[in-house]
Structure formats: C-alpha cells, structure tokens
Amino acid sequence: DPAFLFQSLCPQMKNQTFHHAFRIVYSGIVRELITDVTIALPSSTHPGPAKEFKNFLALWDTGATHSVITKNVVNAVGLIPTGKATVKGVNSEDIVNTYIVDVGLPNRVLFTNVNVSEGLLQGHYYVIIGMDIIQAGDFSIANANGITTFSYCCPPHKNPIDLLEKSERVNPKRKH
C-alpha cells in the first residue's frame, strides 16, 4: 500500500502534504535511469536516526512490479530473509528470498519497511526500483535539448502531468 510506504515520510504540515522530490539531469539522452540509493535495515525493527544506510546504484524499472536487491546488498546491510516469493522474469520463474528494508532515494526521499525480493541483476547496479515505489508518486522523464531529466515526488500532486494538454496549448490549431 503506497499510503503505508510514505505515511511517516509525508506528514501533514499545516493541513498541507509535504511533497518529497528529486531531480536528476543526465549529461545526454540515456536509455537507463540509474540513480544512487541507500538501503538500511527496516524502521519496523531498527528505529532511530542512528541507523546506517549503505550506498548502491539503482535502475528504475517500470516493467518490474516490485523492487529487487542483489546478494551484495543483502550482505552489505546484514539482512535476514523474511520470507520467500515466486518471481517471474522474462524467461524464468524462481523462488527467492524476500526482505524488508528502508530505501533512501536521492534528496533524502525515504520509503520505510519496503518488501523487496533478492535477484540476480545484469548490469552495474545492485537495486531495481520497481512499480511498488514508482506508483506511489509522480514520475517524469523529459528529453529536451538532448538531455534526459528525470524527476520524482511523493505523494503525487493533485494536478497530474498532462503532456497532451500541454501539446494542445502550444500546437497550431488544425483546420478541418
């Protein structure tokens, strides 16, 4: 439940919700959205500000229903499995360990007590940020002037990004 994920993250401030956000501007057009993330033991079992977060590279993957970590993350953070799950990939189906972790995104955007699965990842990243986190907020990719800009915030804003409306405002009117 996305509301559960960020209930402590997005407190009400004078009857307004605080939107936690970040923006990454890449040096050109990119085919993969890779960001720094931090992973720590879950707040549910390790509360307090003194907890240690470990740094990893993450791929943002809208084709992944849930977030994934590698064995390297498990070992570095000292995680203990909380269960098992059946994970279906493009060409495989496996039963893997699951874990509960806190996930820190850029600009101190934090998701607590996230259920993740362990997987083998092919690339230079150790975490996949899946739709379990992505769908909890607004997710935007723009490629203006040959540069990819990726931004994210949670909770989502009340006025959604609408590229059709924006295009209709700037495009010349068609003659029928």
Secondary structure, 3 states (H helix, E strand, C coil): CHHHHCCCCCCEECCEECCEEEEEECCCCCCCCEEEEEEECCCCCCCCCCCCCEEEEEEECCCCCCCEECHHHHHHHCCCCCEEEEEECCCCEEEEEEEEEEEEEHHHEEEEEEEEEECCCCCCCCEEECHHHHCCCEEEEECHHHCCEEEEEECCCCCCCCHHHHHHHHCCCCCC
